[in-house]
Amino acid sequence: MGKFVITTRANGEFQFNLKAGNGQTILTSEGYTTKAACNNGIESVKNNAADDNRYDRKEAKNGKPYFNLKAGNGQIIGSSEMYESVAARENGIESVKKNAPDATIDDQTS
């Protein structure tokens, strides 16, 4: 089962990582100025993860595939790591779809 891990960045912003059951990070958020905004981001991931149309499949300048998960308003709510292949990126998307909706929250900021 997946989990969202909330941490604090060096600049004081909050961020979350969605981790798969094996502990691997499959999605990373932007920085949020408040924990409430970070929690809203988590809820947005949970609500949008199942919709394939919310995944923006991209290729980095170095040719490595990655994806962004977007909310209904088009705002990016999470980004993946860089993958070695398109197939690996698709597996990452499937992992987010599977893990995000029922993921628990592990708040490591307090």
Secondary structure by P-SEA (a helix, b strand, c coil): cbbbbbbbccccbbbbbbbcccccccbbbcccccaaaaaaaaaaaaaccccccccccccccccbbbbbbbcccccccccccccccaaaaaaaaaaaaacccbbbbbbccc
